[in-house]
Amino acid sequence: MRFFLGTNAVHWLSDPRSEEAPLFVSRRRLSTYKTLPHAAGSFALDSGGFTELQMHGKWTITAEQYAEEIGRFVRFYGEKLLWVAPQDWMCEPIVIAGGNAGRGVVFRGTRSYVVEHQRRTVKNFVALRALLGDLVIPVLQGWSLVDYRRCQELYAKAGVRLADEPTVGLGSVCRRQSTVEATEIVTALAADGLRLHGFGFKKGGVKNCHKMLASADSMAWSATARQTPVLLPDHDKPGPGRCGGHKNCTSCAEWAFMWREQLMREIETVEAAPAFC
């Protein structure tokens, strides 16, 4: 399983450690840079759809505008940009109905329906595939397994063979990815031969599902540093080799890359453990 380290700090693309630890960054963040940062390693690009729907209740740019932005990145980064997500529509209840998601995140709500979000997701993918080719990946959206099956059918009706795709994103599971229900969804879709990418998986979800995922990304390192809180030695002091004197390591590259390395070791331990019946 390829594991992408999620970050809001686009300048991490230039960090030499990203050669061994591919990054997952937001198009919304990268598009604000007039001069794009050098990329030491490969990375994938999130659409920023969660923020887009939270702020506006809809996408405010067209597929053509989105593709124009991505085209700029492709010309600069070439093959280091592995793939990009489409302008998908998440199906969490709070995204549709609106409300307070915590930590100051309030959703306007799209006031729509899961099936309509799925139709819009598939329609946008088809449009972007025509503009960007294989760089854009299909994303399955839904809430229950029945929903995800319906989304599969919508792709099939659009002429998209998901089993032939090198990467198929699995959306709307990040807030429940360590639950039994989410594991059952991943298991069922992987059994169809889909090479799934798990968006926003935390440690528990990665450990439960890593054998069924082709790839995953996470920013759980940041939440861990905030909740514990994690503060590496001397990181409360400014100076060379330190982070400038912060209260915790929620935005700290040192901690983030360390967290990812530890997770990779834990997964190797799980794979090496003997099986018991």
C-alpha positions in Angstrom: 0.0 0.0 0.0 1.3 3.5 -0.9 0.7 5.9 1.9 0.5 9.6 1.2 1.3 12.1 4.0 -1.4 14.7 4.0 -0.4 18.4 4.5 -1.7 21.9 4.2 1.9 23.2 4.0 2.6 23.1 0.2 6.2 24.1 0.7 6.8 20.6 2.1 6.9 19.5 -1.5 10.5 20.7 -1.5 11.4 18.7 1.6 13.9 15.9 0.6 12.0 13.5 2.9 9.1 13.5 0.5 11.2 11.5 -1.9 10.5 8.5 0.3 7.2 9.8 1.7 4.8 11.0 -1.1 2.6 13.9 -0.1 -1.1 14.6 -0.5 -1.8 18.3 -1.0 -4.8 20.4 -1.7 -5.4 22.0 -5.1 -6.9 25.0 -3.2 -3.6 25.6 -1.4 -1.4 25.0 -4.4 -3.4 27.2 -6.7 -2.6 30.3 -4.5 1.1 30.1 -5.4 2.2 32.3 -8.2 5.6 30.6 -8.1 5.1 26.9 -7.6 7.5 25.2 -5.1 9.9 22.6 -6.3 8.9 19.0 -5.7 11.5 16.7 -4.3 9.3 13.6 -4.7 6.0 12.5 -6.1 2.6 13.6 -4.8 -1.1 13.5 -5.4 -3.6 16.3 -5.4 -6.8 16.6 -3.5 -9.6 18.6 -5.1 -10.4 20.6 -1.9 -14.0 19.6 -2.4 -14.7 19.3 1.3 -13.8 23.0 1.9 -15.6 24.0 -1.3 -18.9 22.5 -0.3 -18.5 23.6 3.3 -18.0 27.2 2.3 -20.4 27.5 -0.6 -22.7 24.5 -0.7 -21.6 23.9 -4.3 -18.6 24.0 -6.6 -17.8 27.6 -7.6 -15.5 26.8 -10.5 -16.3 24.9 -13.7 -14.7 21.7 -14.9 -12.9 23.7 -17.6 -11.5 26.1 -14.9 -10.4 23.2 -12.8 -8.7 21.5 -15.7 -6.9 24.8 -16.5 -5.5 24.9 -13.0 -4.4 21.3 -13.1 -2.8 21.9 -16.5 -0.5 24.5 -15.0 0.6 22.0 -12.3 1.2 19.3 -14.9 3.4 21.6 -17.0 5.6 22.4 -14.0 5.7 19.1 -12.2 5.3 16.6 -15.0 5.2 12.9 -13.8 5.8 13.9 -10.2 2.1 14.7 -10.0 0.8 11.2 -9.9 -3.0 11.8 -10.0 -5.6 14.4 -9.1 -9.1 13.9 -7.6 -12.1 15.2 -9.5 -14.6 17.8 -8.3 -16.5 15.2 -6.4 -19.4 15.7 -4.0 -19.1 14.2 -0.6 -22.1 12.4 0.9 -21.7 12.8 4.6 -25.0 13.8 6.2 -23.5 17.1 7.5 -22.4 18.0 4.0 -25.9 17.6 2.6 -28.0 18.8 5.6 -25.5 21.3 7.0 -24.6 22.0 10.6 -21.6 22.3 13.0 -18.9 19.8 12.3 -16.7 20.9 15.2 -13.5 22.9 15.5 -15.1 25.9 13.9 -16.2 24.1 10.8 -19.8 24.9 9.9 -21.4 23.5 6.7 -24.0 25.5 4.7 -25.3 22.2 3.4 -26.1 21.4 -0.2 -29.7 20.6 0.6 -29.6 17.9 -2.0 -29.6 14.1 -2.0 -26.9 11.3 -2.0 -28.0 10.2 -5.4 -27.7 13.7 -6.8 -24.2 14.1 -5.3 -23.3 10.8 -7.0 -24.6 11.9 -10.4 -22.7 15.2 -10.2 -19.5 13.3 -9.2 -19.7 11.0 -12.1 -20.7 13.7 -14.6 -17.7 15.8 -13.5 -15.3 12.9 -13.7 -16.4 12.2 -17.3 -15.9 15.9 -18.2 -12.5 16.1 -16.6 -11.3 12.8 -18.1 -12.0 14.3 -21.5 -9.9 17.4 -20.5 -7.1 15.8 -18.4 -7.0 12.2 -19.5 -5.9 9.5 -17.1 -4.5 12.0 -14.6 -7.9 12.4 -13.0 -9.1 9.4 -11.0 -12.8 8.3 -10.5 -14.1 8.6 -7.0 -16.9 6.5 -5.5 -19.2 8.5 -3.3 -22.0 7.3 -1.1 -22.9 6.5 2.5 -24.1 2.9 2.8 -22.8 0.0 0.8 -26.0 0.2 -1.3 -25.1 3.8 -2.2 -21.6 2.8 -3.3 -23.0 0.0 -5.5 -25.3 2.5 -7.1 -22.4 4.8 -7.8 -20.6 1.9 -9.4 -23.6 1.5 -11.7 -23.6 5.2 -12.6 -19.9 4.9 -13.7 -20.7 1.8 -15.7 -23.6 3.5 -17.5 -21.2 6.4 -18.3 -18.9 3.8 -19.9 -16.3 3.9 -17.1 -14.8 0.4 -16.2 -13.7 1.0 -12.6 -11.9 -2.4 -12.5 -9.6 -1.2 -15.3 -8.7 2.0 -13.4 -5.3 2.1 -11.6 -6.8 4.1 -8.8 -10.4 4.5 -7.6 -11.0 7.0 -4.8 -13.3 6.0 -1.9 -15.0 9.1 -0.6 -17.1 9.9 2.5 -15.5 7.3 4.8 -12.8 9.4 6.5 -14.9 10.2 9.6 -15.9 6.5 10.1 -13.0 4.7 8.5 -12.2 2.6 11.6 -15.8 1.4 12.0 -17.1 -2.1 11.2 -19.4 -0.5 8.5 -16.6 1.2 6.7 -14.4 -1.9 6.8 -17.3 -3.9 5.3 -17.6 -1.2 2.5 -13.9 -1.4 1.7 -13.9 -5.2 1.8 -16.9 -5.4 -0.6 -15.5 -2.9 -3.1 -12.0 -4.4 -3.0 -13.5 -7.8 -3.7 -14.8 -6.4 -7.0 -11.1 -5.9 -8.0 -11.0 -2.2 -7.5 -7.7 -0.6 -6.6 -9.0 1.7 -3.9 -7.5 4.9 -2.5 -8.8 5.7 1.0 -9.2 9.4 1.6 -8.4 10.7 5.0 -7.8 7.4 6.8 -6.6 7.5 10.4 -4.2 4.9 11.9 -7.0 2.5 13.0 -8.6 2.5 9.5 -5.2 2.0 7.8 -4.4 -1.0 10.0 -7.8 -2.5 9.5 -7.9 -2.0 5.7 -4.4 -1.7 4.4 -4.4 -5.1 2.7 -7.5 -4.0 0.8 -6.3 -0.6 -0.2 -3.9 0.3 -3.0 -3.2 3.6 -1.3 -4.4 6.0 1.4 -3.7 9.5 2.7 -4.0 11.0 6.2 -3.5 14.2 8.2 -4.2 12.3 11.4 -0.7 13.2 12.6 -1.9 16.8 13.1 -5.0 15.8 15.1 -2.8 13.5 17.2 -0.4 16.4 18.0 -3.3 18.6 19.0 -5.2 16.1 21.1 -2.3 14.5 23.0 -0.7 17.1 22.7 2.6 16.1 21.0 5.6 18.4 21.4 9.0 17.1 20.3 12.0 17.9 22.4 13.1 21.5 22.1 10.3 22.4 19.7 9.1 25.0 22.2 12.3 26.9 21.6 13.2 28.9 18.5 16.4 28.2 16.7 18.1 26.1 14.0 16.7 22.6 13.6 13.6 23.5 15.7 10.1 24.7 14.7 10.2 28.2 16.1 8.8 27.7 19.5 5.3 26.3 19.2 2.9 24.8 21.8 2.4 21.6 19.9 3.4 19.9 16.7 0.1 20.2 14.8 1.9 21.9 11.8 5.3 20.4 12.3 7.1 18.6 9.4 9.4 16.8 11.8 6.5 15.2 13.7 4.5 14.5 10.5 7.3 12.5 8.8 8.1 10.8 12.0 4.4 9.8 12.5 4.3 8.4 9.0 7.4 6.3 9.5 6.1 4.9 12.7 2.8 4.0 11.0 4.7 2.2 8.2 6.6 0.2 10.9 3.4 -0.7 12.6 1.8 -2.0 9.4 4.9 -4.1 8.8 4.5 -5.6 12.3 0.8 -6.4 11.6 1.7 -8.1 8.3 4.5 -10.1 10.0 2.3 -11.3 12.9 1.2 -14.9 12.8 -2.5 -15.6 11.9 -4.7 -17.2 14.6 -8.0 -18.9 13.9 
